């Protein structure tokens, strides 16, 4: 059998079997999974930064903020707890940026 004819026959058989569909389904599944992971990471960052913002607002307006923050975090009972928490988060953010350099 001629090698060119064999190659054409093999390509025709692959198309008939549906390997293109299998590869397409695999890559579509992989891309969907990556999209879901990125979305989960985004939601986690959004919650974390939202928490930091609530703590900063609590520092500025303790009367309003403490009641709301106690619903989210039971361990933050006083304004000094919020101040220490924000300081720690600032240090973590600073050192994580320094470590990336």
Secondary structure, DSSP 8 states (H G I E B T S, - for coil): --HHHHHHHHHHHHHHHTHHHHHHHHHHHHHHHHHHHHHHHHHHHHHHHHHHHHHHHHHH-HHHHHHHHHHH-TT--SHHHHHHHHHHHHHHHHHHHHHH-
